[in-house]
């Protein structure tokens, strides 16, 4: 694979990943459903147009039949009056109208077939659109539920990370307390051994300072215990 091909593959992969983050499947499903509704509407419009055209031709046929009835009456009257020429003319005109009626009947039959075909298409498409609508709403509900679950999981993960940070802080506090206790014990031991000299004067001052150190240590110990309980 050439360098350009590898770069093209990387770019496509990144674009697909970006589109996956941006695209909302629910919007895509709604858009597809809307397009199907538009297609169904076009088919219904086609059925209406074919039906209208067929009705128009049927009206023309009805008018021609009326004219034929009129010509039949005129031919009959002409024969009664001994005017065969007028009767022949009326019958010739009748023949022309009959030819037009045959043409109209063929057009009406063709339109009727087209109407039936479009109506069957409309029925099938309407069933498919309704089925897609049901499936679409189901998928959208599942996606929303999954999205909510992801958010909940991410929230719980964030809480876990935060509690881990709190645990580390408690451990550090306990370590400091242990260090302070060890330092206090070491000072007590040094004072008892006389290694450290008291320049503040008198044993009372030494006892007072040691009492402060002991009190501070007890307070820090209790505080650490409270923090540990709160943290848990």
C-alpha positions, 0 to 999 in steps of 0.5 A, spaced: 500 500 500 502 506 497 503 512 502 497 516 499 493 510 500 495 509 507 493 516 508 487 516 505 485 510 509 487 514 515 483 520 513 477 516 512 477 512 518 478 519 522 472 522 518 467 515 520 469 516 527 467 523 527 461 522 523 459 517 528 460 522 534 456 527 530 450 523 527 444 521 531 441 515 529 434 518 531 435 524 527 437 519 521 431 514 522 426 520 522 429 523 516 428 516 512 421 516 515 419 523 512 422 521 505 418 515 505 411 519 507 413 524 501 414 518 496 407 515 499 404 522 498 406 522 491 403 515 489 397 518 492 397 524 488 398 519 482 392 515 484 388 522 484 390 524 478 389 518 474 382 517 477 381 525 475 383 523 468 379 517 467 373 521 470 374 526 465 374 521 459 368 518 462 364 525 462 366 526 454 364 519 453 357 520 456 356 527 452 358 523 445 353 518 447 348 523 448 350 526 441 349 519 438 342 518 441 340 525 438 343 523 431 339 516 432 333 521 433 335 525 427 336 519 422 329 516 424 326 523 423 329 524 416 327 517 414 320 519 416 320 525 412 323 521 406 330 525 407 334 519 406 340 524 405 339 527 411 338 520 415 345 518 411 348 524 414 346 523 421 348 516 421 355 518 418 356 523 424 354 517 428 359 513 426 365 518 427 362 519 434 362 511 435 369 511 433 371 516 438 367 512 443 371 506 442 378 510 443 375 513 449 373 506 452 380 504 450 383 510 454 379 509 460 381 502 460 388 503 460 387 509 465 383 504 470 389 499 469 394 504 471 389 506 477 389 499 480 396 498 479 397 505 483 392 503 488 396 496 489 402 500 490 399 505 495 397 499 499 403 496 499 407 502 500 403 504 506 404 498 509 411 498 509 411 505 511 407 504 517 411 498 519 418 502 518 414 507 523 413 502 528 420 499 528 423 506 528 420 508 534 422 502 537 429 503 535 429 510 538 427 508 544 432 502 545 437 508 543 435 513 548 435 507 553 442 505 551 444 512 551 441 514 558 445 507 561 451 510 558 451 516 561 449 513 568 455 508 567 460 514 566 457 518 572 458 512 576 465 511 573 466 519 575 464 518 582 469 512 583 474 516 580 473 521 585 472 516 591 479 514 589 482 521 590 479 521 596 482 515 599 488 517 597 488 524 600 485 520 607 492 515 606 496 521 605 493 524 612 494 518 615 501 517 613 502 524 616 499 523 622 503 517 623 509 521 622 507 526 627 506 520 632 513 517 631 516 524 632 512 525 638 514 519 641 522 520 639 522 527 642 519 524 649 524 518 649 530 524 648 527 528 653 527 522 658 534 520 656 536 527 657 539 528 650 535 534 649 536 540 654 530 544 656 532 552 655 525 554 657 526 553 664 524 548 669 521 541 669 514 544 669 515 547 662 517 541 659 511 537 662 507 542 659 510 542 652 510 534 652 502 535 654 501 540 648 504 535 643 500 529 646 494 533 646 495 535 639 497 528 637 490 526 640 486 531 636 490 529 629 488 522 631 481 523 632 480 528 626 483 522 621 478 517 624 473 522 623 475 523 616 476 516 614 469 515 617 466 520 612 470 518 606 467 511 607 
